[in-house]
Amino acid sequence: MLTRISRFGLTLPRLLYNPPARLVSQSKANSATGSTAVTELHPEVQHSGHGEVSPYVKNPEYHGFSSDPVEDEWNMKVGFFFGISVALVIGGTFIHYLPDHGMRQWARREAEHLIQQREADGGPLIEENYYDTNKIILPTAGGQ
């Protein structure tokens, strides 16, 4: 594959960096050389006086908020300020102050509290039986 590409030699960089372009003479044509003007690819459509004008023609800096250029820019700035800045700040604050998911912090505090209480009482930190054996109802040996 590389050998095929290397056959192009010095022409490959020129092909990659200089794409084909349409060159048009900008000099004034005289009658001896004939017409060198390039015509438009699509003929111009004749508009009646009631056609709609694109907002981009009226205002090249059109952002899509209003047809008035000053109001359009103001609305764009306000929209982006509230849409991005305030949303990120309030959204980040909201996520930071959400309640403890899964109550992990509460469980840790409760475990530390029970350990301190059992150490103060002098009893074992963890009892031998997790459940009270008097409250467990076992089935009888003969009945099913």
DSSP file with accessible surface (Angstrom, degrees, kcal/mol):
  #  RESIDUE AA STRUCTURE BP1 BP2  ACC     N-H-->O    O-->H-N    N-H-->O    O-->H-N    TCO  KAPPA ALPHA  PHI   PSI    X-CA   Y-CA   Z-CA
    1    1 A M     >        0   0  162      0, 0.0     4,-1.7     0, 0.0     5,-0.2   0.000 360.0 360.0 360.0 -44.8    0.0    0.0    0.0
    2    2 A L  H  >  +     0   0  140      1,-0.2     4,-2.5     2,-0.2     5,-0.1   0.840 360.0  56.9 -66.5 -31.8    2.8    2.4    0.9
    3    3 A T  H  > S+     0   0   94      1,-0.2     4,-0.8     2,-0.2    -1,-0.2   0.878 106.0  50.2 -67.9 -34.4    4.6    1.6   -2.3
    4    4 A R  H  4 S+     0   0  166      1,-0.2     4,-0.4     2,-0.2     3,-0.4   0.892 112.4  46.8 -67.9 -39.7    1.6    2.6   -4.3
    5    5 A I  H >< S+     0   0   66     -4,-1.7     3,-1.4     1,-0.2     4,-0.5   0.891 106.6  58.3 -68.5 -36.4    1.3    5.9   -2.4
    6    6 A S  H >< S+     0   0   80     -4,-2.5     3,-0.8     1,-0.3    -1,-0.2   0.731  91.4  71.4 -68.5 -19.0    5.0    6.6   -2.8
    7    7 A R  T 3< S+     0   0  193     -4,-0.8    -1,-0.3    -3,-0.4    -2,-0.2   0.797  88.2  63.2 -64.4 -27.3    4.6    6.4   -6.6
    8    8 A F  T X  S+     0   0  112     -3,-1.4     3,-1.9    -4,-0.4    -1,-0.2   0.790  83.1 173.5 -68.2 -26.8    2.8    9.7   -6.5
    9    9 A G  T X   -     0   0   45     -3,-0.8     3,-0.7    -4,-0.5    -1,-0.2  -0.300  64.3  -6.0  62.5-127.6    6.0   11.3   -5.1
   10   10 A L  T 3> S+     0   0  144      1,-0.2     4,-0.8     2,-0.2    -1,-0.3   0.577 125.0  71.9 -80.6  -8.8    5.8   15.1   -4.8
   11   11 A T  H <> S+     0   0   56     -3,-1.9     4,-2.2     1,-0.2    -1,-0.2   0.793  84.0  69.2 -77.8 -25.2    2.4   15.3   -6.4
   12   12 A L  H <> S+     0   0   48     -3,-0.7     4,-2.2     1,-0.2     5,-0.2   0.937  98.3  47.3 -61.4 -47.7    0.6   13.8   -3.4
   13   13 A P  H  > S+     0   0   61      0, 0.0     4,-2.4     0, 0.0     5,-0.3   0.904 112.1  51.6 -61.8 -35.7    1.1   16.7   -1.0
   14   14 A R  H  X S+     0   0  144     -4,-0.8     4,-1.7     1,-0.2    -2,-0.2   0.890 110.3  48.6 -66.6 -37.3    0.0   19.1   -3.7
   15   15 A L  H  < S+     0   0  112     -4,-2.2    -1,-0.2     1,-0.2    -3,-0.1   0.880 114.7  45.5 -68.9 -35.8   -3.2   17.1   -4.3
   16   16 A L  H  < S+     0   0  119     -4,-2.2    -2,-0.2    -5,-0.2    -1,-0.2   0.877 121.6  34.4 -75.5 -38.5   -3.9   17.0   -0.6
   17   17 A Y  H  < S+     0   0  185     -4,-2.4    -2,-0.2     1,-0.2    -3,-0.2   0.651 117.5  51.2 -94.9 -16.6   -3.3   20.6    0.3
   18   18 A N  S  < S-     0   0  114     -4,-1.7    -1,-0.2    -5,-0.3     3,-0.1  -0.734  74.7-167.7-120.5  82.2   -4.5   22.3   -2.9
   19   19 A P        -     0   0   94      0, 0.0    -3,-0.1     0, 0.0    -4,-0.0  -0.312  41.3 -82.3 -66.7 154.8   -7.9   21.0   -3.7
   20   20 A P        -     0   0  136      0, 0.0     2,-0.3     0, 0.0    -5,-0.0  -0.326  56.8-172.8 -59.3 136.3   -9.3   21.8   -7.1
   21   21 A A        -     0   0   79     -3,-0.1     2,-0.7     2,-0.0    -3,-0.0  -0.910  28.7-114.2-130.2 160.4  -10.7   25.3   -7.2
   22   22 A R        -     0   0  149     -2,-0.3     2,-0.5     2,-0.0     0, 0.0  -0.841  32.5-155.9 -97.9 113.5  -12.6   27.4   -9.7
   23   23 A L        -     0   0  160     -2,-0.7     2,-0.4     2,-0.0    -2,-0.0  -0.786  10.3-172.4 -96.5 131.8  -10.5   30.3  -10.9
   24   24 A V        -     0   0   61     -2,-0.5     2,-0.3    14,-0.0    13,-0.1  -0.979  24.9-121.3-125.7 132.6  -12.2   33.4  -12.2
   25   25 A S        -     0   0   70     -2,-0.4    13,-0.1    11,-0.3     4,-0.1  -0.542  17.8-166.8 -73.4 133.1  -10.5   36.3  -13.8
   26   26 A Q        +     0   0  171     -2,-0.3    -1,-0.1     2,-0.1     2,-0.1   0.429  54.5 105.6 -98.6  -2.6  -11.2   39.6  -12.0
   27   27 A S  S    S-     0   0   84      1,-0.1     2,-0.2     0, 0.0    -2,-0.0  -0.443  82.9 -95.6 -78.3 156.5   -9.8   41.8  -14.8
   28   28 A K        -     0   0  202     -2,-0.1     2,-0.4     1,-0.1    -1,-0.1  -0.482  39.3-126.8 -72.6 135.5  -12.2   43.8  -17.0
   29   29 A A        -     0   0   59     -2,-0.2     2,-0.2    -4,-0.1    -1,-0.1  -0.656  19.8-153.7 -84.3 134.9  -12.9   42.0  -20.3
   30   30 A N    >>  -     0   0   94     -2,-0.4     4,-0.9     4,-0.1     3,-0.7  -0.645  31.2-105.0-100.5 169.0  -12.3   43.9  -23.5
   31   31 A S  T 34 S+     0   0  126      1,-0.2     4,-0.1    -2,-0.2    -1,-0.1   0.756 113.8  61.9 -68.2 -21.2  -14.2   43.2  -26.7
   32   32 A A  T 34 S+     0   0   91      1,-0.2    -1,-0.2     2,-0.1    -3,-0.0   0.853 105.6  44.4 -75.2 -33.6  -11.2   41.5  -28.3
   33   33 A T  T <4 S-     0   0   93     -3,-0.7    -1,-0.2     1,-0.2    -2,-0.2   0.653 104.3-136.6 -87.6 -14.9  -11.0   38.7  -25.8
   34   34 A G     <  -     0   0   37     -4,-0.9     2,-0.6    -3,-0.1    -1,-0.2  -0.279  44.7 -33.2  88.5-175.7  -14.7   37.9  -25.6
   35   35 A S        +     0   0  110      1,-0.1    -4,-0.0    -4,-0.1    -5,-0.0  -0.685  51.0 167.7 -87.4 120.0  -16.7   37.3  -22.5
   36   36 A T        +     0   0   73     -2,-0.6   -11,-0.3     2,-0.1    -1,-0.1   0.225  34.9 129.1-110.2  10.5  -14.9   35.5  -19.7
   37   37 A A        -     0   0   79    -13,-0.1     2,-0.5     1,-0.1   -11,-0.1  -0.413  56.9-130.7 -69.4 142.4  -17.5   36.2  -17.1
   38   38 A V        -     0   0   62    -13,-0.1     2,-0.1    -2,-0.1    -1,-0.1  -0.811  20.2-138.3 -94.5 128.3  -18.7   33.1  -15.2
   39   39 A T        -     0   0  116     -2,-0.5     2,-0.1     1,-0.1    -1,-0.0  -0.472  28.4 -94.2 -82.4 158.9  -22.4   32.8  -15.0
   40   40 A E        -     0   0  160     -2,-0.1    -1,-0.1     1,-0.1     4,-0.0  -0.366  26.1-128.9 -68.1 150.4  -24.2   31.8  -11.8
   41   41 A L  S    S+     0   0  131      1,-0.2    -1,-0.1    -3,-0.1    -2,-0.0   0.868  98.5  38.7 -70.1 -35.8  -24.9   28.1  -11.4
   42   42 A H  S    S-     0   0  156      3,-0.0    -1,-0.2     0, 0.0     3,-0.1  -0.962  94.6-117.3-114.9 131.8  -28.6   28.8  -10.6
   43   43 A P        -     0   0  112      0, 0.0     2,-0.2     0, 0.0    -2,-0.0  -0.340  39.5 -98.3 -66.7 146.6  -30.4   31.6  -12.4
   44   44 A E        -     0   0  163      1,-0.1     2,-0.4    -4,-0.0    -4,-0.0  -0.454  36.3-127.4 -67.9 134.4  -31.6   34.4  -10.2
   45   45 A V        -     0   0   98     -2,-0.2     2,-0.6    -3,-0.1    -1,-0.1  -0.676  18.7-123.7 -84.7 133.6  -35.2   34.0   -9.2
   46   46 A Q        -     0   0  167     -2,-0.4     2,-0.4     1,-0.0    -1,-0.1  -0.655  29.8-156.8 -79.6 119.5  -37.4   37.1   -9.9
   47   47 A H        -     0   0  152     -2,-0.6     2,-0.1     4,-0.0    -1,-0.0  -0.770   8.2-134.6 -97.4 143.5  -39.0   38.1   -6.7
   48   48 A S    >   -     0   0   86     -2,-0.4     3,-1.4     1,-0.1    -1,-0.0  -0.383  37.7 -96.5 -82.3 173.6  -42.2   40.1   -6.5
   49   49 A G  T 3  S+     0   0   83      1,-0.3    -1,-0.1    -2,-0.1    -2,-0.0   0.594 119.0  63.2 -70.1  -5.7  -42.3   43.0   -4.0
   50   50 A H  T 3  S+     0   0  180      2,-0.1    -1,-0.3     0, 0.0     2,-0.0   0.265  73.9 126.2-105.2  13.0  -44.0   40.9   -1.4
   51   51 A G    <   -     0   0   42     -3,-1.4     2,-0.4     1,-0.1    -4,-0.0  -0.280  64.4-108.3 -73.1 156.6  -41.2   38.3   -0.8
   52   52 A E        -     0   0  190      1,-0.0     2,-0.4    -2,-0.0    -1,-0.1  -0.687  27.8-139.6 -85.5 136.1  -39.9   37.6    2.6
   53   53 A V        -     0   0   77     -2,-0.4     5,-0.0     1,-0.0    -1,-0.0  -0.809  21.9-115.1 -98.4 133.5  -36.3   38.8    3.3
   54   54 A S    >>  -     0   0   52     -2,-0.4     4,-1.5     1,-0.1     3,-1.1  -0.377  15.9-130.4 -64.7 141.1  -34.0   36.6    5.3
   55   55 A P  H 3> S+     0   0   41      0, 0.0     4,-2.7     0, 0.0    -1,-0.1   0.786 107.8  63.4 -63.8 -23.3  -33.0   37.9    8.7
   56   56 A Y  H 34 S+     0   0  144      2,-0.2     6,-0.1     1,-0.2    -2,-0.0   0.781 100.3  52.0 -71.0 -26.5  -29.4   37.2    7.8
   57   57 A V  H <4 S+     0   0  111     -3,-1.1    -1,-0.2     1,-0.1    -3,-0.0   0.911 115.0  41.0 -73.5 -42.1  -29.6   39.8    4.9
   58   58 A K  H  < S+     0   0  143     -4,-1.5    -2,-0.2     1,-0.3    -1,-0.1   0.904 134.3  17.8 -69.8 -42.3  -31.0   42.4    7.3
   59   59 A N    ><  -     0   0   16     -4,-2.7     3,-1.4    -5,-0.2    -1,-0.3  -0.885  61.2-167.9-136.3 102.8  -28.6   41.5   10.1
   60   60 A P  T 3  S+     0   0  105      0, 0.0    -1,-0.1     0, 0.0    -4,-0.1   0.763  92.0  57.7 -64.2 -20.6  -25.5   39.5    9.3
   61   61 A E  T 3  S+     0   0  138      2,-0.0     2,-0.1    -5,-0.0    -5,-0.1  -0.028  78.6 153.8 -95.6  29.3  -24.9   38.9   13.1
   62   62 A Y    <   +     0   0   55     -3,-1.4     5,-0.1     1,-0.1    -6,-0.0  -0.402  23.0 179.7 -67.2 129.3  -28.4   37.4   13.5
   63   63 A H        -     0   0   78      3,-0.3    -1,-0.1    -2,-0.1    -2,-0.0   0.463  48.3-108.8-108.4  -8.3  -28.6   34.9   16.4
   64   64 A G  S    S+     0   0   44      2,-0.3     3,-0.1    -9,-0.0    -2,-0.1   0.592  92.3  99.4  95.6  11.3  -32.3   33.9   16.0
   65   65 A F  S    S-     0   0   99      1,-0.4     2,-0.3     3,-0.1     7,-0.1   0.783  91.0  -7.2 -98.8 -34.5  -33.8   35.7   19.0
   66   66 A S        -     0   0   20      2,-0.1    -1,-0.4     1,-0.1    -2,-0.3  -0.988  54.9-123.8-158.2 157.2  -35.3   38.8   17.5
   67   67 A S  S    S+     0   0   91     -2,-0.3    -1,-0.1    -3,-0.1     3,-0.1   0.748  92.4  85.5 -79.0 -21.4  -35.4   40.7   14.2
   68   68 A D  S  > S-     0   0   74      1,-0.1     4,-2.8    -3,-0.1     5,-0.2  -0.665  77.6-142.7 -78.9 126.2  -34.0   43.9   15.9
   69   69 A P  H  > S+     0   0   63      0, 0.0     4,-2.1     0, 0.0     5,-0.2   0.899  98.0  45.8 -60.5 -40.4  -30.2   43.7   15.9
   70   70 A V  H  > S+     0   0  111      2,-0.2     4,-2.3     1,-0.2     5,-0.2   0.944 116.9  43.8 -69.0 -45.4  -29.8   45.3   19.4
   71   71 A E  H  > S+     0   0   94      1,-0.2     4,-2.9     2,-0.2     5,-0.2   0.879 111.5  55.8 -66.3 -35.1  -32.6   43.2   21.0
   72   72 A D  H  X S+     0   0    0     -4,-2.8     4,-2.1     2,-0.2    -1,-0.2   0.937 110.4  43.6 -63.4 -46.2  -31.3   40.1   19.2
   73   73 A E  H  X S+     0   0   90     -4,-2.1     4,-2.5    -5,-0.2    -2,-0.2   0.918 114.7  49.9 -67.2 -41.3  -27.8   40.5   20.7
   74   74 A W  H  X S+     0   0  167     -4,-2.3     4,-2.6     1,-0.2     5,-0.2   0.937 112.1  47.3 -62.1 -46.5  -29.2   41.4   24.2
   75   75 A N  H  X S+     0   0   52     -4,-2.9     4,-2.7     1,-0.2    -1,-0.2   0.871 110.9  52.8 -64.3 -35.7  -31.5   38.4   24.2
   76   76 A M  H  X S+     0   0   35     -4,-2.1     4,-2.6    -5,-0.2     5,-0.2   0.949 111.4  45.4 -64.0 -46.2  -28.6   36.1   23.1
   77   77 A K  H  X S+     0   0  115     -4,-2.5     4,-2.3     2,-0.2    -2,-0.2   0.920 115.9  45.6 -65.6 -42.7  -26.4   37.3   25.9
   78   78 A V  H  X S+     0   0   46     -4,-2.6     4,-2.7     2,-0.2     5,-0.3   0.926 113.0  51.3 -65.7 -42.4  -29.1   37.0   28.5
   79   79 A G  H  X S+     0   0   34     -4,-2.7     4,-2.7    -5,-0.2    -2,-0.2   0.923 113.0  43.9 -61.9 -44.6  -30.1   33.6   27.2
   80   80 A F  H  X>S+     0   0  114     -4,-2.6     4,-2.2     2,-0.2     5,-0.9   0.872 112.3  53.7 -70.1 -35.5  -26.6   32.2   27.3
   81   81 A F  I  X>S+     0   0  110     -4,-2.3     5,-1.9    -5,-0.2     4,-0.6   0.969 118.4  34.0 -61.5 -52.2  -26.0   33.7   30.8
   82   82 A F  I  <>S+     0   0  121     -4,-2.7     5,-0.9     3,-0.2    -2,-0.2   0.878 120.0  51.4 -72.1 -35.4  -29.0   32.1   32.3
   83   83 A G  I  <5S+     0   0   50     -4,-2.7    -1,-0.2    -5,-0.3    -2,-0.2   0.849 128.2  15.0 -71.4 -32.9  -28.8   29.0   30.2
   84   84 A I  I  X5S+     0   0   85     -4,-2.2     4,-2.4    -5,-0.2     5,-0.2   0.852 129.0  38.9-107.4 -59.1  -25.2   28.2   30.9
   85   85 A S  I  X<S+     0   0   55     -5,-0.9     4,-2.4    -4,-0.6     5,-0.2   0.963 123.0  37.1 -63.6 -56.0  -23.8   30.2   33.9
   86   86 A V  I  ><S+     0   0   40     -5,-1.9     4,-3.0     1,-0.2     5,-0.5   0.906 116.3  53.8 -66.9 -38.5  -26.8   30.1   36.2
   87   87 A A  H  ><S+     0   0   53     -5,-0.9     4,-2.2    -6,-0.3     5,-0.3   0.917 111.7  45.4 -62.9 -40.6  -27.7   26.5   35.2
   88   88 A L  H  X S+     0   0  123     -4,-2.4     4,-2.4     3,-0.2     5,-0.2   0.921 117.1  43.8 -68.7 -41.9  -24.2   25.3   36.0
   89   89 A V  H  X S+     0   0   95     -4,-2.4     4,-2.3    -5,-0.2    -2,-0.2   0.964 121.0  38.0 -69.1 -51.8  -24.0   27.1   39.3
   90   90 A I  H  X S+     0   0  108     -4,-3.0     4,-2.7    -5,-0.2     5,-0.2   0.911 118.3  50.6 -67.4 -39.6  -27.5   26.3   40.6
   91   91 A G  H  X S+     0   0   30     -4,-2.2     4,-2.4    -5,-0.5     5,-0.2   0.925 111.8  47.1 -63.4 -43.4  -27.3   22.8   39.2
   92   92 A G  H  X S+     0   0   42     -4,-2.4     4,-2.3    -5,-0.3    -1,-0.2   0.901 113.2  48.8 -64.2 -40.5  -24.0   22.1   40.8
   93   93 A T  H  X S+     0   0   72     -4,-2.3     4,-2.1    -5,-0.2    -2,-0.2   0.918 110.7  51.1 -65.3 -41.7  -25.2   23.5   44.1
   94   94 A F  H  < S+     0   0  136     -4,-2.7    -2,-0.2     1,-0.2    -1,-0.2   0.934 112.0  45.9 -60.5 -46.1  -28.3   21.4   43.9
   95   95 A I  H >< S+     0   0  116     -4,-2.4     3,-1.1     1,-0.2    -1,-0.2   0.896 111.4  53.1 -66.2 -37.8  -26.3   18.2   43.3
   96   96 A H  H 3< S+     0   0  138     -4,-2.3    -1,-0.2     1,-0.2    -2,-0.2   0.891 112.2  44.0 -64.7 -38.2  -23.9   19.0   46.1
   97   97 A Y  T 3< S+     0   0  176     -4,-2.1    -1,-0.2    -5,-0.1    -2,-0.2   0.191  81.8 129.0 -97.2  18.4  -26.6   19.5   48.7
   98   98 A L    <   -     0   0   88     -3,-1.1     3,-0.1    -4,-0.1    -3,-0.0  -0.357  69.5 -92.2 -63.7 153.0  -28.7   16.4   47.7
   99   99 A P        -     0   0  110      0, 0.0     2,-0.4     0, 0.0    -1,-0.1  -0.154  57.8 -71.1 -64.3 165.7  -29.6   14.2   50.7
  100  100 A D    >   -     0   0   51      1,-0.1     3,-1.4    -3,-0.1     2,-0.4  -0.405  53.0-133.5 -61.6 113.0  -27.3   11.3   51.7
  101  101 A H  G >  S+     0   0  149     -2,-0.4     3,-0.8     1,-0.3     4,-0.1  -0.561  87.8   0.1 -74.3 125.0  -27.9    8.7   49.0
  102  102 A G  G 3  S-     0   0   60     -2,-0.4    -1,-0.3     1,-0.2    -2,-0.1   0.548 111.0 -95.5  75.9   4.8  -28.4    5.3   50.5
  103  103 A M  G <> S+     0   0  105     -3,-1.4     4,-2.2     1,-0.1    -1,-0.2   0.835  77.7 148.4  54.5  39.2  -28.0    6.8   54.0
  104  104 A R  H <>  +     0   0  174     -3,-0.8     4,-2.1     2,-0.2     5,-0.1   0.913  69.3  47.4 -69.9 -42.9  -24.4    5.9   54.1
  105  105 A Q  H  > S+     0   0  125      2,-0.2     4,-2.4     1,-0.2    -1,-0.2   0.908 112.6  49.9 -66.2 -39.9  -23.3    8.8   56.2
  106  106 A W  H  > S+     0   0  121      1,-0.2     4,-2.7     2,-0.2     5,-0.2   0.919 109.5  51.3 -63.1 -43.1  -26.2    8.2   58.6
  107  107 A A  H  X S+     0   0   48     -4,-2.2     4,-2.3     1,-0.2    -1,-0.2   0.904 110.2  49.8 -62.5 -39.0  -25.2    4.5   58.9
  108  108 A R  H  X S+     0   0  169     -4,-2.1     4,-2.3     2,-0.2    -1,-0.2   0.936 112.3  46.6 -64.9 -46.1  -21.6    5.5   59.7
  109  109 A R  H  X S+     0   0  140     -4,-2.4     4,-2.3     1,-0.2    -2,-0.2   0.908 112.8  50.0 -62.5 -40.2  -22.6    8.0   62.4
  110  110 A E  H  X S+     0   0   73     -4,-2.7     4,-2.5     2,-0.2    -1,-0.2   0.908 110.3  50.0 -66.1 -40.0  -25.1    5.5   63.9
  111  111 A A  H  X S+     0   0   49     -4,-2.3     4,-2.3    -5,-0.2    -1,-0.2   0.920 111.2  48.6 -65.1 -42.9  -22.4    2.7   64.0
  112  112 A E  H  X S+     0   0   84     -4,-2.3     4,-2.3     1,-0.2    -1,-0.2   0.900 110.9  51.5 -63.4 -39.1  -19.9    5.1   65.7
  113  113 A H  H  X S+     0   0  103     -4,-2.3     4,-2.3     2,-0.2    -2,-0.2   0.921 110.6  47.8 -63.7 -43.5  -22.6    6.1   68.2
  114  114 A L  H  X S+     0   0   61     -4,-2.5     4,-2.6     2,-0.2     5,-0.2   0.895 110.8  51.6 -66.1 -37.7  -23.4    2.4   69.1
  115  115 A I  H  X S+     0   0   74     -4,-2.3     4,-2.4     2,-0.2     5,-0.2   0.936 111.2  47.0 -64.3 -45.4  -19.6    1.6   69.5
  116  116 A Q  H  X S+     0   0  126     -4,-2.3     4,-2.1     1,-0.2    -2,-0.2   0.912 113.3  49.4 -62.6 -40.3  -19.1    4.5   71.9
  117  117 A Q  H  X S+     0   0   95     -4,-2.3     4,-1.8     1,-0.2    -2,-0.2   0.920 112.8  45.8 -65.5 -43.4  -22.2    3.5   73.8
  118  118 A R  H  X>S+     0   0   86     -4,-2.6     5,-1.3     2,-0.2     4,-1.0   0.855 111.6  52.0 -71.2 -33.6  -21.2   -0.2   74.1
  119  119 A E  H  <5S+     0   0  121     -4,-2.4     3,-0.2    -5,-0.2    -1,-0.2   0.894 109.9  49.7 -67.5 -37.5  -17.6    0.8   75.1
  120  120 A A  H  <5S+     0   0   86     -4,-2.1    -2,-0.2     1,-0.2    -1,-0.2   0.872 111.5  48.6 -67.7 -35.0  -19.0    3.0   77.8
  121  121 A D  H  <5S-     0   0  125     -4,-1.8    -1,-0.2    -5,-0.2    -2,-0.2   0.675 109.1-125.9 -77.2 -18.7  -21.3    0.2   79.1
  122  122 A G  T  <5 +     0   0   68     -4,-1.0    -3,-0.2     1,-0.3    -4,-0.1   0.552  66.0 128.8  85.6   8.1  -18.3   -2.2   79.1
  123  123 A G      < -     0   0   36     -5,-1.3    -1,-0.3     1,-0.2    -2,-0.1  -0.300  68.5 -76.1 -89.3 175.0  -20.1   -4.8   76.9
  124  124 A P        -     0   0   87      0, 0.0    -1,-0.2     0, 0.0     3,-0.2  -0.388  32.0-132.7 -69.9 150.1  -18.9   -6.5   73.8
  125  125 A L  S    S+     0   0   78      1,-0.3     2,-0.4    -3,-0.1    -7,-0.1   0.899  97.3  26.8 -68.7 -40.4  -18.9   -4.4   70.6
  126  126 A I  S    S-     0   0  147     -8,-0.0    -1,-0.3   -11,-0.0     2,-0.1  -0.991  86.4-133.9-125.1 128.2  -20.5   -7.2   68.6
  127  127 A E        -     0   0  121     -2,-0.4     3,-0.0    -3,-0.2    -2,-0.0  -0.367  19.6-118.2 -78.5 160.2  -22.7   -9.8   70.4
  128  128 A E  S    S+     0   0  184      1,-0.1     2,-0.5    -2,-0.1    -1,-0.1   0.913 103.1  44.0 -64.1 -44.1  -22.4  -13.5   69.7
  129  129 A N        -     0   0   81      1,-0.2    -1,-0.1    -3,-0.0    -2,-0.1  -0.905  67.6-158.5-105.8 127.2  -25.9  -13.9   68.4
  130  130 A Y  S    S+     0   0  204     -2,-0.5     2,-0.3     2,-0.1    -1,-0.2   0.909  82.9  43.4 -69.1 -40.8  -27.1  -11.2   66.0
  131  131 A Y  S    S-     0   0  161      1,-0.0     2,-0.4     2,-0.0     5,-0.1  -0.753  99.8-100.5-102.7 152.9  -30.8  -12.1   66.7
  132  132 A D    >>  -     0   0   80     -2,-0.3     3,-1.2     1,-0.2     4,-0.6  -0.566  28.4-147.9 -70.1 121.0  -32.3  -12.7   70.1
  133  133 A T  T 34 S+     0   0   79     -2,-0.4     3,-0.5     1,-0.3    -1,-0.2   0.757  93.4  62.6 -67.7 -22.1  -32.6  -16.5   70.4
  134  134 A N  T 34 S+     0   0  146      1,-0.2    -1,-0.3     3,-0.0    -2,-0.1   0.757 103.0  50.0 -73.3 -22.5  -35.7  -16.3   72.6
  135  135 A K  T <4 S+     0   0  167     -3,-1.2     2,-0.5     2,-0.1    -1,-0.2   0.574  87.2  98.1 -93.6  -8.8  -37.6  -14.6   69.8
  136  136 A I     <  -     0   0   88     -4,-0.6     2,-0.7    -3,-0.5    -5,-0.0  -0.673  62.8-151.4 -83.4 126.4  -36.7  -17.1   67.0
  137  137 A I        -     0   0  161     -2,-0.5    -2,-0.1     0, 0.0    -3,-0.0  -0.876  13.5-166.0-100.7 115.6  -39.5  -19.7   66.5
  138  138 A L        -     0   0  138     -2,-0.7     2,-0.0     1,-0.1    -2,-0.0  -0.748  24.2-108.7-100.1 146.7  -38.0  -23.0   65.2
  139  139 A P        -     0   0  115      0, 0.0    -1,-0.1     0, 0.0     5,-0.1  -0.373  40.5-101.2 -69.3 154.3  -40.2  -25.8   63.7
  140  140 A T        -     0   0  108      1,-0.1     0, 0.0    -2,-0.0     0, 0.0  -0.341  26.0-119.5 -72.2 159.3  -40.7  -28.9   65.8
  141  141 A A  S    S+     0   0  114      1,-0.2    -1,-0.1     3,-0.0     0, 0.0   0.851 107.3  40.5 -71.0 -33.3  -38.6  -32.0   64.9
  142  142 A G  S    S+     0   0   81      2,-0.0     2,-0.3     0, 0.0    -1,-0.2   0.755 104.0  70.4 -91.6 -22.8  -41.6  -34.3   64.1
  143  143 A G              0   0   40      0, 0.0     0, 0.0     0, 0.0     0, 0.0  -0.688 360.0 360.0-105.6 146.0  -44.0  -32.0   62.2
  144  144 A Q              0   0  247     -2,-0.3    -3,-0.0    -5,-0.1    -2,-0.0  -0.969 360.0 360.0-127.4 360.0  -43.7  -30.5   58.8
